[in-house]
C-alpha cells in the first residue's frame, strides 16, 4: 500500500519538495554554525563552515553511491574518453568544490537573503553563455526574463546600506559576502556550460559520484595546503556528527532522493518551474529558521527577480508549444544542475 502511494505521488511534487529542502539549506547551515559557536571545543567552533562542507560532502557521496553505485561498472567507465574525464574534473572543481566553498564564505559575511537573491544571477549567466558560446536559440520572453532577473540582483546589491567590509571594483563597491555569493553563482554557471558541451552523454550516476568524490578530495587537499594541520581537527567531533547526520539525512540525502525521484518522471519545463520557487522558499526559510526579515533592498530586488522568473516561465511554456523546430531536450545532468546550490 505504501509502495503504491510512493509511486502515485507526481514527479512535480517531489521536485517542489526538493526545492523547499534545498532552499532551507543556507538557513540551516547558518543556524548550525550559530549552535556550534555556543558549544566551543577548546575555543573552536566544531560546526565551522569547513567542517560542515567536508562532512556534508561525505554524506552526499555515501547517498549517491547507494543510489547510483550500480552505474559504476567497468563497461561504463571504459566508454569515457580522456576529454570526458577532464570535463568531469572541471565540473567537480567548479560546482562541487569552489561554488559550495564560496557560498559558505558568503554565509559567513552577509545575510542569508542576500545569498539567496544574488545567487539568482546564475540562470541569466547560463543563458548569456549559452547564446554567445553555444549559439543556442531562445525566445524573447526568456531573454527578457533573464535581463529583468539580472537587474533585480543588481538592485539587491546597490540599494543596500553599505556594509563595513566593502570592496572597490573599478569604482563599484560591493560587500565581501555579496561578492562571494556572486562568484559562487558564476562557478555554477560555468560548470553548467561545461556539462552542456562535454558531458551530455555521461550517465548521471557516474557524473554525480565522480563530482562529489573529486570535490571532497580537492577540498581536503586545499585545506591541508593552505591552512594549519589542525583546521579540521574537530571533524570527528560527536557534537558535529550528531547534527551533521540530521543535516545529511534531511537536506543532503532527503533532498537528493526527492530531486532524483522527480527527475525520473518530469521534463525540463517542470524542473524550470519548480526551480523558480527557490528564491521565495529561501527567503521564507530564512525568516522561519533565523527570524531574518528581508530589508527594503531585498524586497525591491526580490520582486524584480520574481518578475523576471515569471517572464522566463512564459518563455519556457511558449517554447514547449512550438512544434517547429522541436525544442532541444535537456540532459538529466543539466536539469540536475539547474537548481544551483543544494546544501553541499
C-alpha positions in Angstrom: 0.0 0.0 0.0 2.8 2.5 1.0 4.8 1.5 -2.1 1.8 2.2 -4.4 1.3 5.5 -2.7 5.0 6.3 -3.2 4.8 5.8 -6.9 1.4 7.6 -7.2 3.0 10.9 -5.9 3.6 13.1 -9.1 7.1 13.9 -10.0 6.4 17.7 -9.7 5.6 17.2 -6.0 9.0 15.6 -5.5 10.7 18.4 -7.3 8.9 21.1 -5.2 9.7 19.2 -2.0 13.3 19.0 -3.0 13.4 22.8 -3.8 12.0 23.6 -0.4 14.6 21.4 1.3 17.5 22.8 -0.8 16.2 26.4 -0.2 16.4 25.8 3.5 20.0 24.6 3.4 21.5 28.1 3.7 19.5 29.0 6.7 20.1 25.6 8.3 23.8 25.9 7.8 23.8 29.3 9.4 21.7 28.0 12.4 24.1 25.1 12.9 27.2 27.3 12.9 25.5 29.6 15.5 24.8 26.5 17.6 28.4 25.4 17.3 29.5 28.9 18.4 27.6 28.3 21.6 29.3 24.9 22.2 33.0 25.6 21.6 35.7 22.9 21.9 38.9 24.4 23.2 37.8 27.7 21.8 37.0 26.3 18.3 33.6 26.1 16.7 33.0 22.4 16.0 30.4 23.2 13.4 32.5 25.6 11.4 31.8 26.0 7.7 34.8 23.9 6.7 33.7 21.1 8.9 30.1 21.3 7.6 31.3 21.3 4.0 33.6 18.4 4.4 31.2 16.2 6.4 28.3 17.3 4.2 30.2 16.1 1.1 30.9 12.8 2.7 27.2 12.3 3.5 26.3 13.3 -0.1 28.9 10.9 -1.5 27.6 8.0 0.5 24.0 8.8 -0.5 25.0 9.0 -4.2 26.9 5.7 -4.1 23.8 4.0 -2.6 21.6 5.5 -5.3 23.8 5.2 -8.3 26.6 2.8 -7.4 25.5 0.2 -10.0 26.3 2.6 -12.8 30.0 2.5 -11.7 30.9 -0.6 -13.7 34.0 -1.4 -15.9 32.0 -1.3 -19.1 30.6 2.2 -18.4 33.9 3.6 -17.3 35.7 2.3 -20.4 33.4 4.3 -22.6 34.7 7.6 -21.1 37.4 9.4 -23.0 40.2 11.5 -21.6 38.2 14.6 -22.6 35.3 13.2 -20.6 37.4 12.8 -17.5 38.9 16.3 -17.9 35.4 17.7 -18.3 34.2 15.8 -15.2 37.2 17.1 -13.2 36.5 20.7 -14.3 32.8 20.5 -13.3 33.9 18.8 -9.9 36.2 21.7 -9.2 33.7 24.4 -10.2 30.4 23.1 -8.9 31.5 20.6 -6.3 34.3 22.4 -4.5 34.6 26.1 -5.5 30.9 27.0 -5.6 29.9 25.5 -2.2 33.0 27.0 -0.6 32.2 30.4 -1.9 28.6 30.1 -0.8 29.7 29.1 2.7 32.1 32.0 2.8 29.2 34.3 1.7 27.1 33.0 4.5 29.8 34.0 7.0 29.8 37.6 5.7 26.3 38.6 4.8 22.6 37.9 5.3 21.1 34.6 4.0 18.6 36.5 1.9 21.4 38.2 0.1 23.0 34.9 -0.7 19.6 33.6 -2.0 18.8 36.6 -4.2 22.3 37.2 -5.5 22.5 33.5 -6.4 19.8 34.1 -8.9 22.4 35.7 -11.2 23.3 32.1 -12.2 20.4 31.5 -14.7 20.9 34.7 -16.7 24.6 33.9 -16.9 23.9 30.4 -18.2 21.6 31.8 -20.8 24.1 34.5 -21.9 27.0 32.0 -22.1 24.7 29.5 -24.0 23.8 32.2 -26.6 27.4 33.5 -27.0 29.4 30.3 -26.8 27.0 27.6 -27.9 24.8 29.6 -30.4 21.7 28.5 -28.5 18.4 30.0 -29.8 15.9 31.2 -27.2 12.7 33.3 -27.5 12.3 36.9 -26.4 10.4 36.1 -23.2 13.3 34.0 -21.9 15.8 36.8 -22.7 13.6 39.4 -21.2 13.2 37.3 -18.0 17.0 36.9 -17.7 17.6 40.6 -18.1 14.9 41.5 -15.6 16.3 38.9 -13.1 19.8 40.3 -13.6 18.5 43.8 -12.9 16.9 42.5 -9.7 20.2 41.1 -8.5 21.9 44.4 -9.2 19.2 46.3 -7.3 19.6 43.9 -4.3 23.3 44.9 -4.1 23.3 48.6 -4.9 20.2 49.6 -2.8 21.6 48.1 0.5 23.1 50.0 3.3 26.9 49.8 2.6 28.5 47.2 4.9 31.8 47.9 6.6 33.7 45.4 4.5 33.2 46.9 1.1 35.5 46.0 -1.8 36.1 48.6 -4.5 36.0 47.0 -8.0 36.5 49.5 -10.8 34.6 52.3 -9.0 31.8 49.9 -8.0 31.6 48.9 -4.3 30.3 45.6 -3.2 30.4 43.7 0.2 32.6 40.7 0.6 29.7 38.4 1.3 27.8 39.6 -1.8 30.9 39.2 -3.9 31.4 35.6 -2.7 27.8 34.8 -3.4 28.1 36.2 -6.9 31.3 34.3 -7.5 29.7 31.1 -6.4 26.9 31.6 -8.9 29.4 32.3 -11.6 31.2 29.0 -10.8 27.9 27.1 -11.1 27.1 28.7 -14.4 30.5 27.8 -15.9 30.1 24.2 -14.7 26.7 24.0 -16.4 28.1 25.2 -19.7 30.9 22.6 -19.5 28.3 20.0 -18.8 26.3 21.1 -21.9 29.3 21.0 -24.1 31.3 17.9 -22.9 29.2 15.7 -20.6 25.7 15.3 -22.2 26.2 11.6 -22.8 27.7 10.6 -19.5 25.3 8.8 -17.1 24.0 10.9 -14.2 25.3 8.4 -11.6 28.9 8.5 -12.9 28.7 12.3 -13.2 27.3 12.8 -9.7 29.5 10.4 -7.8 32.7 11.5 -9.5 31.9 15.2 -9.0 31.3 14.7 -5.3 34.2 12.4 -4.7 36.6 14.7 -6.5 35.2 17.8 -4.8 35.7 16.2 -1.4 39.3 15.2 -2.2 40.1 18.7 -3.7 38.6 20.4 -0.7 40.7 18.2 1.7 43.9 18.9 -0.3 43.3 22.7 -0.3 42.7 22.7 3.5 45.8 20.7 4.1 47.9 23.1 1.9 46.6 26.5 2.8 45.5 26.0 6.4 47.2 24.6 9.6 47.0 20.8 10.1 44.5 21.2 12.9 42.0 23.1 10.8 39.8 20.0 10.5 40.7 18.7 14.0 37.0 18.7 15.1 35.7 16.9 12.0 35.2 13.7 14.1 33.6 15.5 17.0 30.5 13.7 18.2 28.7 17.0 18.6 29.4 17.8 15.0 28.3 14.4 13.7 25.1 14.3 15.7 23.9 17.5 13.9 25.5 16.6 10.6 23.8 13.2 10.5 20.5 15.1 10.9 21.5 17.7 8.3 22.8 14.9 6.0 19.6 12.8 6.2 17.2 15.7 5.7 19.0 18.2 3.5 21.5 16.1 1.6 20.0 12.6 1.4 16.3 13.6 1.6 16.7 16.5 -0.9 18.7 14.4 -3.3 16.3 11.5 -3.2 13.3 13.8 -3.8 15.1 15.6 -6.6 16.3 12.4 -8.4 12.9 10.8 -8.0 11.3 13.8 -9.5 13.7 13.9 -12.4 12.7 10.4 -13.5 9.1 11.4 -14.4 9.4 15.1 -15.3 10.9 17.2 -18.1 12.9 20.4 -18.4 9.9 22.6 -18.1 8.8 21.0 -14.8 12.3 21.4 -13.4 12.4 25.1 -14.5 9.1 25.7 -12.9 10.0 24.1 -9.7 13.3 25.9 -9.6 11.6 29.2 -9.9 10.2 28.8 -6.4 13.7 28.6 -5.0 14.2 32.3 -4.0 10.7 32.5 -2.4 11.4 29.3 -0.4 14.8 30.5 0.5 13.6 33.8 1.9 10.7 32.1 3.8 13.2 29.7 5.3 15.5 32.5 6.5 12.6 34.1 8.2 11.2 31.0 9.8 14.5 29.5 10.9 16.6 32.6 11.6 14.0 35.3 12.0 15.7 37.2 9.2 13.2 39.6 7.7 14.0 41.0 4.2 15.3 44.5 4.0 13.9 47.2 1.7 16.6 46.5 -0.9 15.8 42.7 -0.7 12.1 43.3 -1.1 12.7 45.5 -4.2 15.3 43.3 -5.8 13.4 40.1 -4.9 10.2 41.5 -6.5 12.1 42.3 -9.7 13.7 38.9 -9.7 10.3 37.2 -9.4 9.1 39.3 -12.3 12.0 38.0 -14.3 11.2 34.4 -13.3 7.6 34.9 -14.5 8.7 36.2 -17.9 11.1 33.2 -18.1 8.4 30.7 -17.4 6.2 32.3 -20.1 9.0 31.8 -22.5 9.6 28.2 -21.4 6.0 27.2 -21.9 5.7 29.1 -25.2 8.7 27.2 -26.4 7.0 23.9 -25.5 4.0 24.9 -27.6 6.1 25.3 -30.7 6.3 22.2 -32.8 8.8 23.5 -35.5 11.6 23.4 -34.7 11.2 21.0 -31.8 12.8 22.1 -28.5 16.1 20.6 -27.7 15.9 18.1 -24.9 17.9 18.9 -21.8 20.1 16.2 -20.4 19.4 14.8 -16.9 22.7 16.5 -15.7 21.6 19.9 -16.9 18.3 19.5 -15.2 20.1 18.3 -12.0 22.4 21.4 -12.0 19.6 23.9 -12.8 18.6 24.2 -9.1 22.0 25.6 -8.2 23.3 25.2 -4.6 21.8 22.1 -3.0 23.3 22.3 0.5 26.7 20.8 -0.5 
